[in-house]
């Protein structure tokens, strides 16, 4: 088959249409100017075609590309597939140079944000990485990081802040998996190697500080009607995690008329706001009359469907609620809202409330055996309503021990 039929001078004068240069190479001239190069070839008994470039491709370049493609065809290789492979390899090499640990961490965080229900939980997810790993490994390409590098980043907090170090290591593992999913050649055993180099943590478990249950009536009755104080009261009354309570929406509240329960307000807490690993179904939370009072007090400020709304029409943050708590309970600066769950459990045990009921009130599974738990379908709504109404009655009573007088409370958003 003759080759190189065309000259550069001829190409400039060719009319619109297809014109062959030989060996399956064609130039396609377009109406109004412009052209593209096309190679036709047969491979495994099938007629194929591939583009070799447009107006920015001159005759010599098109002929060289056609010769390279014909050589691959002679070897039984599809030149189109080979070109795609080379493009992927170039993209991978480019990404490897640009895919630093900091870039990969941000990509993972962007993908993870939708799973996290509140701004505070999103911040908590990223902080162990940005605070302790990124300062050391951030500018390093993720493919070049070694177990020694990761161990060096975590060593200063490995034993002094064991829980934070554990979270940083676990989230670094997620970042490495993300990089591997992008076809980057990373070592997925880096976290195992780093843990081996760092050695055992010998951590002492430190439980979250809580308010003694006998002091709860005095504390509860000291709370006012600011949005953050109402969110704190609601958190105490329900015994649930503060992040879910802050994200309460009006359309998650229902009135159910169960045969045994006798009806009453029920909060259908969406799975993502249960803040519980593996939660896939809403949680029915019976609300006491006191909890209804809190909802009514907060209703005038409702915006965009959220009940506890701070400045800017966004749900009140957990940090703000914790600040209000510590203003009202200055005797322990480490006290947390999560500690109210332990407080409720101590009170319920002292009151003789059944183990199963008090665990369900806290959104815990009372059955450590997964098989037994799988067969449990009754959420004991009536029994939980009775328990939470007794808890509300205790909180609003004169019983219990007084707490220290609160400092002047700042109810403005921090």
DRENDO-1510 file (C-alpha; in Angstrom, 1 decimal, always signed):
<recs>
REC; n; res; u; v; w
REC; 1; UNK; +0.0; +0.0; +0.0 .
REC; 2; UNK; +1.7; +3.3; -1.1 .
REC; 3; UNK; +2.4; +5.8; +1.7 .
REC; 4; UNK; +2.9; +9.6; +1.9 .
REC; 5; UNK; +0.7; +10.5; -1.0 .
REC; 6; UNK; +0.0; +14.0; +0.2 .
REC; 7; UNK; +2.3; +17.1; +0.6 .
REC; 8; UNK; +1.9; +20.0; +2.9 .
REC; 9; UNK; +1.2; +22.3; +0.0 .
REC; 10; UNK; -1.6; +19.9; -1.3 .
REC; 11; UNK; -3.2; +19.7; +2.2 .
REC; 12; UNK; -3.6; +23.5; +2.3 .
REC; 13; UNK; -5.6; +23.4; -1.0 .
REC; 14; UNK; -7.7; +20.3; -0.4 .
REC; 15; UNK; -11.5; +20.7; -0.6 .
REC; 16; UNK; -13.8; +19.5; +2.2 .
REC; 17; UNK; -14.0; +15.8; +2.5 .
REC; 18; UNK; -11.8; +12.7; +3.2 .
REC; 19; UNK; -8.4; +12.5; +1.6 .
REC; 20; UNK; -6.0; +9.5; +1.9 .
REC; 21; UNK; -2.3; +9.7; +2.6 .
REC; 22; UNK; -1.8; +5.9; +2.3 .
REC; 23; UNK; -1.5; +3.1; +4.9 .
REC; 24; UNK; -5.0; +3.9; +6.3 .
REC; 25; UNK; -4.1; +7.5; +7.2 .
REC; 26; UNK; -6.8; +10.0; +6.2 .
REC; 27; UNK; -7.2; +13.7; +6.6 .
REC; 28; UNK; -10.8; +14.9; +7.0 .
REC; 29; UNK; -11.2; +18.5; +5.8 .
REC; 30; UNK; -14.2; +20.4; +7.3 .
REC; 31; UNK; -16.6; +22.9; +5.7 .
REC; 32; UNK; -15.4; +26.4; +6.6 .
REC; 33; UNK; -11.9; +25.3; +7.4 .
REC; 34; UNK; -10.2; +23.0; +9.9 .
REC; 35; UNK; -9.3; +19.3; +9.7 .
REC; 36; UNK; -8.6; +16.2; +11.7 .
REC; 37; UNK; -6.5; +13.1; +11.2 .
REC; 38; UNK; -8.0; +9.6; +11.1 .
REC; 39; UNK; -6.3; +6.1; +11.0 .
REC; 40; UNK; -8.3; +3.1; +9.7 .
REC; 41; UNK; -6.9; -0.4; +10.4 .
REC; 42; UNK; -8.0; -4.0; +10.8 .
REC; 43; UNK; -7.4; -5.9; +14.0 .
REC; 44; UNK; -8.5; -9.5; +14.7 .
REC; 45; UNK; -10.7; -9.4; +11.6 .
REC; 46; UNK; -12.5; -6.2; +12.5 .
REC; 47; UNK; -12.3; -2.8; +10.9 .
REC; 48; UNK; -11.4; -0.1; +13.4 .
REC; 49; UNK; -10.6; +3.6; +13.4 .
REC; 50; UNK; -8.9; +6.0; +15.7 .
REC; 51; UNK; -8.3; +9.7; +15.8 .
REC; 52; UNK; -4.7; +11.0; +15.6 .
REC; 53; UNK; -5.2; +14.7; +16.3 .
REC; 54; UNK; -6.8; +17.9; +15.0 .
REC; 55; UNK; -5.7; +21.2; +13.5 .
REC; 56; UNK; -2.7; +21.4; +15.9 .
REC; 57; UNK; -1.3; +18.2; +14.4 .
REC; 58; UNK; +0.9; +18.6; +11.3 .
REC; 59; UNK; +1.5; +16.1; +8.5 .
REC; 60; UNK; +4.8; +14.7; +9.9 .
REC; 61; UNK; +3.3; +14.2; +13.4 .
REC; 62; UNK; +0.2; +12.5; +12.0 .
REC; 63; UNK; +2.4; +10.1; +9.9 .
REC; 64; UNK; +4.6; +9.2; +12.9 .
REC; 65; UNK; +1.5; +8.5; +15.0 .
REC; 66; UNK; +0.1; +6.4; +12.3 .
REC; 67; UNK; +3.4; +4.4; +11.9 .
REC; 68; UNK; +3.5; +3.8; +15.7 .
REC; 69; UNK; -0.1; +2.6; +15.7 .
REC; 70; UNK; +0.4; +0.3; +12.7 .
REC; 71; UNK; +3.4; -1.3; +14.5 .
REC; 72; UNK; +1.2; -2.1; +17.5 .
REC; 73; UNK; -1.4; -3.6; +15.2 .
REC; 74; UNK; +1.2; -5.9; +13.7 .
REC; 75; UNK; +1.9; -7.0; +17.3 .
REC; 76; UNK; -1.7; -7.7; +17.8 .
REC; 77; UNK; -2.2; -4.8; +20.2 .
REC; 78; UNK; -5.1; -2.4; +19.9 .
REC; 79; UNK; -3.5; +1.1; +19.6 .
REC; 80; UNK; -6.6; +2.7; +21.1 .
REC; 81; UNK; -6.3; +0.6; +24.3 .
REC; 82; UNK; -2.6; +1.3; +24.5 .
REC; 83; UNK; -3.2; +5.0; +24.2 .
REC; 84; UNK; -5.8; +4.9; +27.0 .
REC; 85; UNK; -3.3; +2.9; +29.1 .
REC; 86; UNK; -0.6; +5.5; +28.6 .
REC; 87; UNK; -3.0; +8.3; +29.4 .
REC; 88; UNK; -3.9; +6.6; +32.7 .
REC; 89; UNK; -0.3; +6.1; +33.6 .
REC; 90; UNK; +0.5; +9.8; +32.9 .
REC; 91; UNK; -2.5; +10.8; +35.0 .
REC; 92; UNK; -1.3; +8.6; +37.8 .
REC; 93; UNK; +2.2; +10.0; +37.7 .
REC; 94; UNK; +0.8; +13.5; +37.7 .
REC; 95; UNK; -1.6; +12.7; +40.6 .
REC; 96; UNK; +1.2; +11.0; +42.5 .
REC; 97; UNK; +3.2; +14.2; +42.4 .
REC; 98; UNK; +0.3; +16.4; +43.5 .
REC; 99; UNK; -1.4; +13.9; +45.9 .
REC; 100; UNK; +0.2; +15.0; +49.1 .
REC; 101; UNK; -1.1; +13.8; +52.4 .
REC; 102; UNK; -2.8; +17.1; +53.1 .
REC; 103; UNK; -4.6; +17.0; +49.7 .
REC; 104; UNK; -5.8; +13.4; +50.3 .
REC; 105; UNK; -6.9; +14.2; +53.9 .
REC; 106; UNK; -9.1; +17.0; +52.5 .
REC; 107; UNK; -10.6; +14.8; +49.9 .
REC; 108; UNK; -11.5; +12.2; +52.5 .
REC; 109; UNK; -13.0; +14.8; +54.7 .
REC; 110; UNK; -15.1; +16.3; +51.9 .
REC; 111; UNK; -16.5; +12.8; +51.2 .
REC; 112; UNK; -17.0; +12.1; +54.9 .
REC; 113; UNK; -18.8; +15.3; +55.8 .
REC; 114; UNK; -22.2; +14.2; +54.6 .
REC; 115; UNK; -22.2; +11.3; +57.1 .
REC; 116; UNK; -21.5; +13.6; +60.1 .
REC; 117; UNK; -24.7; +15.3; +61.4 .
REC; 118; UNK; -23.3; +18.4; +63.0 .
REC; 119; UNK; -20.6; +21.0; +62.4 .
REC; 120; UNK; -19.0; +20.0; +65.8 .
REC; 121; UNK; -18.8; +16.3; +64.8 .
REC; 122; UNK; -17.3; +17.3; +61.5 .
REC; 123; UNK; -14.7; +19.4; +63.2 .
REC; 124; UNK; -13.9; +16.6; +65.7 .
REC; 125; UNK; -13.4; +14.1; +62.9 .
REC; 126; UNK; -10.7; +16.2; +61.2 .
REC; 127; UNK; -9.0; +17.7; +64.2 .
REC; 128; UNK; -6.8; +14.7; +65.2 .
REC; 129; UNK; -5.4; +14.6; +61.6 .
REC; 130; UNK; -4.9; +18.3; +61.0 .
REC; 131; UNK; -3.6; +18.8; +64.6 .
REC; 132; UNK; -1.0; +16.1; +64.7 .
REC; 133; UNK; -0.4; +14.3; +61.4 .
REC; 134; UNK; -0.7; +17.0; +58.7 .
REC; 135; UNK; +1.9; +19.4; +60.3 .
REC; 136; UNK; +4.5; +16.7; +59.8 .
REC; 137; UNK; +3.3; +14.7; +56.7 .
REC; 138; UNK; +1.1; +17.3; +55.0 .
REC; 139; UNK; +3.4; +18.4; +52.1 .
REC; 140; UNK; +4.8; +14.8; +51.5 .
REC; 141; UNK; +3.3; +12.8; +48.5 .
REC; 142; UNK; +1.1; +10.1; +50.1 .
REC; 143; UNK; +3.0; +7.5; +48.0 .
REC; 144; UNK; +6.3; +8.4; +49.7 .
REC; 145; UNK; +5.2; +8.2; +53.3 .
REC; 146; UNK; +6.7; +5.4; +55.4 .
REC; 147; UNK; +5.8; +3.8; +58.7 .
REC; 148; UNK; +8.7; +5.7; +60.3 .
REC; 149; UNK; +7.2; +9.0; +59.1 .
REC; 150; UNK; +3.8; +8.2; +60.6 .
REC; 151; UNK; +5.3; +7.0; +63.8 .
REC; 152; UNK; +7.4; +10.2; +64.0 .
REC; 153; UNK; +4.3; +12.3; +63.6 .
REC; 154; UNK; +2.3; +10.5; +66.4 .
REC; 155; UNK; +5.1; +9.8; +68.9 .
REC; 156; UNK; +4.7; +13.1; +70.8 .
REC; 157; UNK; +1.0; +12.2; +71.7 .
REC; 158; UNK; +1.1; +8.4; +71.6 .
REC; 159; UNK; +1.1; +8.0; +75.3 .
REC; 160; UNK; +0.2; +11.5; +76.6 .
REC; 161; UNK; -3.0; +11.7; +74.5 .
REC; 162; UNK; -3.7; +8.0; +73.6 .
REC; 163; UNK; -7.3; +8.4; +72.5 .
REC; 164; UNK; -6.5; +11.3; +70.2 .
REC; 165; UNK; -3.5; +9.4; +68.8 .
REC; 166; UNK; -5.7; +6.3; +68.2 .
REC; 167; UNK; -8.2; +8.5; +66.2 .
REC; 168; UNK; -5.4; +10.1; +64.2 .
REC; 169; UNK; -4.0; +6.7; +63.3 .
REC; 170; UNK; -7.4; +5.3; +62.4 .
REC; 171; UNK; -8.3; +8.3; +60.2 .
REC; 172; UNK; -4.9; +8.2; +58.5 .
REC; 173; UNK; -5.7; +4.6; +57.6 .
REC; 174; UNK; -8.9; +5.9; +55.9 .
REC; 175; UNK; -6.9; +8.4; +54.0 .
REC; 176; UNK; -4.5; +5.8; +52.7 .
REC; 177; UNK; -7.4; +3.6; +51.6 .
REC; 178; UNK; -8.8; +6.6; +49.7 .
REC; 179; UNK; -5.5; +7.1; +48.0 .
REC; 180; UNK; -5.4; +3.4; +47.1 .
REC; 181; UNK; -8.9; +3.6; +45.6 .
REC; 182; UNK; -7.5; +6.3; +43.3 .
REC; 183; UNK; -4.9; +3.8; +42.0 .
REC; 184; UNK; -2.0; +5.5; +43.9 .
REC; 185; UNK; +0.7; +3.0; +45.0 .
REC; 186; UNK; +0.4; +3.5; +48.7 .
REC; 187; UNK; +1.4; +1.1; +51.5 .
REC; 188; UNK; -1.9; +0.1; +53.2 .
REC; 189; UNK; +0.1; -1.4; +56.1 .
REC; 190; UNK; +1.6; +1.9; +57.2 .
REC; 191; UNK; -0.7; +2.2; +60.2 .
REC; 192; UNK; +0.2; -1.4; +61.3 .
REC; 193; UNK; +3.9; -0.6; +60.9 .
REC; 194; UNK; +3.6; +2.7; +62.8 .
REC; 195; UNK; +1.7; +1.0; +65.6 .
REC; 196; UNK; +4.5; -1.6; +65.9 .
REC; 197; UNK; +7.2; +1.1; +66.0 .
REC; 198; UNK; +5.3; +3.2; +68.6 .
REC; 199; UNK; +4.6; +0.3; +71.0 .
REC; 200; UNK; +1.8; -0.2; +73.5 .
REC; 201; UNK; +0.1; +2.9; +74.8 .
REC; 202; UNK; -0.7; +1.6; +78.3 .
REC; 203; UNK; -3.6; +4.0; +78.4 .
REC; 204; UNK; -5.6; +4.7; +81.5 .
REC; 205; UNK; -9.3; +5.0; +80.5 .
REC; 206; UNK; -10.6; +8.4; +81.7 .
REC; 207; UNK; -14.4; +8.6; +81.8 .
REC; 208; UNK; -16.1; +11.9; +81.0 .
REC; 209; UNK; -16.9; +14.1; +83.9 .
REC; 210; UNK; -20.6; +14.1; +85.0 .
REC; 211; UNK; -22.9; +15.8; +87.5 .
REC; 212; UNK; -23.9; +13.6; +90.5 .
REC; 213; UNK; -27.5; +12.7; +90.1 .
REC; 214; UNK; -28.5; +14.2; +93.5 .
REC; 215; UNK; -27.4; +17.7; +92.3 .
REC; 216; UNK; -29.5; +17.5; +89.0 .
REC; 217; UNK; -32.7; +19.2; +90.3 .
REC; 218; UNK; -30.8; +22.2; +91.5 .
REC; 219; UNK; -28.8; +22.4; +88.2 .
REC; 220; UNK; -31.8; +21.9; +86.0 .
REC; 221; UNK; -34.0; +24.5; +87.7 .
REC; 222; UNK; -31.2; +27.0; +87.4 .
REC; 223; UNK; -31.4; +26.9; +83.6 .
REC; 224; UNK; -33.2; +29.7; +81.8 .
REC; 225; UNK; -34.9; +30.1; +78.5 .
REC; 226; UNK; -32.1; +31.1; +76.1 .
REC; 227; UNK; -31.8; +28.8; +73.1 .
REC; 228; UNK; -28.6; +27.1; +74.4 .
REC; 229; UNK; -30.2; +26.6; +77.8 .
REC; 230; UNK; -33.3; +25.1; +76.2 .
REC; 231; UNK; -31.2; +22.8; +74.2 .
REC; 232; UNK; -29.3; +21.8; +77.3 .
REC; 233; UNK; -32.6; +21.1; +79.2 .
REC; 234; UNK; -33.9; +19.0; +76.3 .
REC; 235; UNK; -30.6; +17.0; +76.2 .
REC; 236; UNK; -30.9; +16.3; +80.0 .
REC; 237; UNK; -34.6; +15.4; +79.7 .
REC; 238; UNK; -34.1; +12.9; +76.9 .
REC; 239; UNK; -30.8; +11.3; +78.0 .
REC; 240; UNK; -29.5; +11.3; +74.5 .
REC; 241; UNK; -26.4; +12.6; +72.8 .
REC; 242; UNK; -26.2; +16.4; +72.6 .
REC; 243; UNK; -25.4; +16.5; +68.9 .
REC; 244; UNK; -28.7; +14.8; +68.0 .
REC; 245; UNK; -30.6; +17.1; +70.4 .
REC; 246; UNK; -29.2; +20.3; +68.9 .
REC; 247; UNK; -30.2; +19.1; +65.4 .
REC; 248; UNK; -33.9; +18.5; +66.4 .
REC; 249; UNK; -36.3; +19.4; +63.6 .
REC; 250; UNK; -40.0; +20.2; +64.0 .
REC; 251; UNK; -41.0; +17.7; +61.3 .
REC; 252; UNK; -39.3; +14.9; +63.4 .
REC; 253; UNK; -42.0; +15.3; +66.1 .
REC; 254; UNK; -45.1; +13.1; +66.0 .
REC; 255; UNK; -48.0; +12.2; +68.2 .
REC; 256; UNK; -48.5; +8.4; +68.4 .
REC; 257; UNK; -51.5; +6.7; +69.9 .
REC; 258; UNK; -50.1; +3.3; +70.8 .
REC; 259; UNK; -52.5; +0.9; +72.6 .
REC; 260; UNK; -50.4; +0.5; +75.7 .
REC; 261; UNK; -48.6; +3.8; +75.6 .
REC; 262; UNK; -51.8; +5.8; +75.6 .
REC; 263; UNK; -50.4; +8.3; +73.0 .
REC; 264; UNK; -48.1; +11.2; +73.4 .
REC; 265; UNK; -45.4; +13.1; +71.7 .
REC; 266; UNK; -42.6; +11.0; +70.1 .
REC; 267; UNK; -39.4; +12.3; +68.6 .
REC; 268; UNK; -38.4; +10.3; +65.6 .
REC; 269; UNK; -34.6; +10.8; +65.7 .
REC; 270; UNK; -33.1; +10.1; +62.2 .
REC; 271; UNK; -30.3; +7.5; +62.1 .
REC; 272; UNK; -27.6; +10.1; +61.3 .
REC; 273; UNK; -28.4; +12.1; +64.4 .
REC; 274; UNK; -28.3; +9.1; +66.7 .
REC; 275; UNK; -24.5; +9.5; +66.4 .
REC; 276; UNK; -24.2; +5.7; +66.9 .
REC; 277; UNK; -22.1; +3.5; +64.7 .
REC; 278; UNK; -24.2; +1.2; +62.5 .
REC; 279; UNK; -27.6; +3.0; +63.2 .
REC; 280; UNK; -29.8; +2.6; +60.2 .
REC; 281; UNK; -33.3; +3.2; +61.5 .
REC; 282; UNK; -34.9; +6.2; +63.3 .
REC; 283; UNK; -35.1; +6.0; +67.1 .
REC; 284; UNK; -38.5; +6.7; +68.7 .
REC; 285; UNK; -38.0; +8.9; +71.8 .
REC; 286; UNK; -41.0; +9.4; +74.1 .
REC; 287; UNK; -41.2; +13.0; +75.3 .
REC; 288; UNK; -42.3; +13.9; +78.8 .
REC; 289; UNK; -44.6; +16.9; +79.4 .
REC; 290; UNK; -41.6; +18.9; +80.6 .
REC; 291; UNK; -39.8; +18.1; +77.3 .
REC; 292; UNK; -43.0; +19.4; +75.5 .
REC; 293; UNK; -42.7; +22.6; +77.5 .
REC; 294; UNK; -39.1; +23.1; +76.3 .
REC; 295; UNK; -40.2; +22.6; +72.7 .
REC; 296; UNK; -43.0; +25.2; +73.1 .
REC; 297; UNK; -40.5; +27.6; +74.6 .
REC; 298; UNK; -38.1; +27.2; +71.7 .
REC; 299; UNK; -40.7; +27.2; +69.0 .
REC; 300; UNK; -40.9; +31.0; +68.4 .
REC; 301; UNK; -37.2; +30.9; +67.3 .
REC; 302; UNK; -37.7; +28.0; +64.9 .
REC; 303; UNK; -36.0; +28.6; +61.5 .
REC; 304; UNK; -35.6; +26.4; +58.5 .
REC; 305; UNK; -37.2; +23.6; +60.4 .
REC; 306; UNK; -34.7; +23.5; +63.2 .
REC; 307; UNK; -36.0; +24.0; +66.7 .
REC; 308; UNK; -32.9; +25.1; +68.6 .
REC; 309; UNK; -31.6; +27.9; +66.3 .
REC; 310; UNK; -28.5; +30.0; +67.0 .
REC; 311; UNK; -27.5; +33.2; +65.2 .
REC; 312; UNK; -27.3; +32.8; +61.5 .
REC; 313; UNK; -30.3; +30.4; +61.3 .
REC; 314; UNK; -28.1; +27.4; +62.0 .
REC; 315; UNK; -28.7; +24.8; +64.7 .
REC; 316; UNK; -27.1; +25.7; +68.1 .
REC; 317; UNK; -23.6; +24.1; +68.4 .
REC; 318; UNK; -22.6; +21.5; +71.0 .
REC; 319; UNK; -19.7; +23.8; +72.0 .
REC; 320; UNK; -22.2; +26.5; +72.9 .
REC; 321; UNK; -24.3; +24.2; +75.0 .
REC; 322; UNK; -21.3; +22.9; +76.8 .
REC; 323; UNK; -20.2; +26.5; +77.6 .
REC; 324; UNK; -23.6; +27.2; +79.1 .
REC; 325; UNK; -23.4; +24.0; +81.2 .
REC; 326; UNK; -20.0; +24.9; +82.6 .
REC; 327; UNK; -21.2; +28.4; +83.4 .
REC; 328; UNK; -24.0; +26.9; +85.5 .
REC; 329; UNK; -21.8; +24.2; +87.0 .
REC; 330; UNK; -18.5; +25.9; +87.8 .
REC; 331; UNK; -17.5; +23.4; +90.5 .
REC; 332; UNK; -16.2; +21.0; +87.7 .
REC; 333; UNK; -14.7; +22.7; +84.6 .
REC; 334; UNK; -14.3; +19.3; +82.9 .
REC; 335; UNK; -18.0; +18.4; +83.1 .
REC; 336; UNK; -19.6; +17.5; +79.7 .
REC; 337; UNK; -23.1; +17.1; +78.3 .
REC; 338; UNK; -22.3; +13.5; +77.5 .
REC; 339; UNK; -21.8; +12.9; +81.2 .
REC; 340; UNK; -25.6; +13.4; +81.7 .
REC; 341; UNK; -26.1; +10.0; +80.2 .
REC; 342; UNK; -24.1; +8.5; +83.1 .
REC; 343; UNK; -26.0; +10.7; +85.5 .
REC; 344; UNK; -29.3; +9.4; +84.2 .
REC; 345; UNK; -28.2; +5.8; +84.4 .
REC; 346; UNK; -27.1; +6.2; +88.0 .
REC; 347; UNK; -30.4; +7.8; +88.9 .
REC; 348; UNK; -32.4; +5.1; +87.1 .
REC; 349; UNK; -30.5; +2.3; +88.8 .
REC; 350; UNK; -31.1; +4.0; +92.2 .
REC; 351; UNK; -34.8; +4.2; +91.3 .
REC; 352; UNK; -35.0; +0.5; +90.5 .
REC; 353; UNK; -35.8; +1.0; +86.8 .
REC; 354; UNK; -35.1; -2.2; +84.9 .
REC; 355; UNK; -31.7; -2.5; +83.2 .
REC; 356; UNK; -33.3; -3.1; +79.8 .
REC; 357; UNK; -35.4; +0.0; +80.0 .
REC; 358; UNK; -32.6; +2.3; +81.1 .
REC; 359; UNK; -30.3; +1.0; +78.4 .
REC; 360; UNK; -32.9; +1.6; +75.7 .
REC; 361; UNK; -33.5; +5.1; +77.1 .
REC; 362; UNK; -29.8; +5.8; +76.4 .
REC; 363; UNK; -30.0; +4.3; +72.9 .
REC; 364; UNK; -27.9; +1.3; +74.0 .
REC; 365; UNK; -28.5; -2.3; +73.1 .
REC; 366; UNK; -29.3; -4.2; +76.3 .
REC; 367; UNK; -28.3; -7.4; +74.6 .
REC; 368; UNK; -24.5; -8.0; +74.2 .
REC; 369; UNK; -25.4; -11.1; +72.1 .
REC; 370; UNK; -26.0; -9.9; +68.5 .
REC; 371; UNK; -28.2; -12.9; +67.8 .
REC; 372; UNK; -30.5; -12.1; +70.7 .
REC; 373; UNK; -30.5; -8.4; +69.8 .
REC; 374; UNK; -31.5; -9.3; +66.2 .
REC; 375; UNK; -34.7; -10.9; +67.5 .
REC; 376; UNK; -35.6; -8.0; +69.7 .
REC; 377; UNK; -38.3; -5.9; +68.0 .
REC; 378; UNK; -40.1; -4.2; +70.9 .
REC; 379; UNK; -38.5; -0.8; +71.8 .
REC; 380; UNK; -40.4; -0.6; +75.1 .
REC; 381; UNK; -41.8; +2.8; +74.2 .
REC; 382; UNK; -44.4; +2.8; +77.1 .
REC; 383; UNK; -41.8; +1.7; +79.7 .
REC; 384; UNK; -39.3; +4.3; +78.5 .
REC; 385; UNK; -42.0; +7.0; +78.6 .
REC; 386; UNK; -42.8; +6.2; +82.2 .
REC; 387; UNK; -39.0; +6.3; +83.1 .
REC; 388; UNK; -38.4; +9.6; +81.3 .
REC; 389; UNK; -41.5; +11.2; +83.0 .
REC; 390; UNK; -40.2; +10.0; +86.4 .
REC; 391; UNK; -36.8; +11.5; +85.5 .
REC; 392; UNK; -38.5; +14.9; +84.5 .
REC; 393; UNK; -40.5; +14.9; +87.7 .
REC; 394; UNK; -37.3; +14.4; +89.7 .
REC; 395; UNK; -35.5; +17.2; +87.8 .
REC; 396; UNK; -38.3; +19.7; +88.5 .
REC; 397; UNK; -38.7; +18.7; +92.1 .
REC; 398; UNK; -37.1; +20.2; +95.3 .
REC; 399; UNK; -35.3; +16.9; +95.9 .
REC; 400; UNK; -31.5; +16.5; +95.7 .
REC; 401; UNK; -28.5; +18.5; +96.8 .
REC; 402; UNK; -27.8; +22.1; +95.9 .
REC; 403; UNK; -25.0; +23.0; +93.6 .
REC; 404; UNK; -22.7; +26.1; +93.9 .
REC; 405; UNK; -24.4; +29.3; +92.8 .
REC; 406; UNK; -23.8; +29.8; +89.1 .
REC; 407; UNK; -21.6; +32.5; +87.7 .
REC; 408; UNK; -23.2; +35.2; +85.6 .
REC; 409; UNK; -24.2; +33.3; +82.4 .
REC; 410; UNK; -23.3; +34.6; +79.0 .
REC; 411; UNK; -26.1; +33.4; +76.6 .
REC; 412; UNK; -24.6; +35.0; +73.5 .
REC; 413; UNK; -23.2; +32.6; +70.9 .
REC; 414; UNK; -19.4; +32.2; +71.2 .
</recs>
